Amino acid sequence: MQPAAASHRHQTERPSPVSAEGRSAHAESSLHGTERAADKDAQLTRELQQLQARDREVRSHEMAHLAAAGNYATSGASFTYSRGPDGKLYAVAGEVGIDISQVPGDPQATLEKAATIRRAALAPSNPSAQDRQVAAQAARMTMEAHAELQRAGHSDQQTRDYQEVEQFTDEEEPQQRLSTHA
């Protein structure tokens, strides 16, 4: 009985023969695993690049609003963040508070304020829908201020002067919070 045990031990110590098909299947499985890992790495890299680009875009957008709003900004930029695959936070949306109230009893100052609000709303290269709504509110402020000036009996020349200023900035339209949303 002993020789059989030795024989059995000998067989288990020998590498078992693997067919060419078996080697090929193992190599192919390993190759697919490597491809999947590379695809996942590429996907994570793309996601990170997209988040970084969005962060730059959002920050630039909100800084354009702030720079143009001047004294009418009621807050600094605030951001909504998303955590990237690297664990860092990236700005994906933002907003700037802006005072869009009329200047009581001073339609001339309201005209000037409306022009500033409109410029602030449309300052970014790609204004959002909400930015355009703020620009529209500024346009309404302008019309109301012009009407108030007319009622108050101001000269037609003053009104024309302010219309020219508005025409210069009347390329786009404004709102209360200037936002960047995807």
PyMOL commands that set and color helices and strands:
alter all, ss='L'
color gray80, all
select helices_A, chain A and resi 2-13+20-72+107-121+129-152+156-169
alter helices_A, ss='H'
color red, helices_A
select strands_A, chain A and resi 73-83+89-98+177-180
alter strands_A, ss='S'
color yellow, strands_A
deselect
rebuild
show_as cartoon
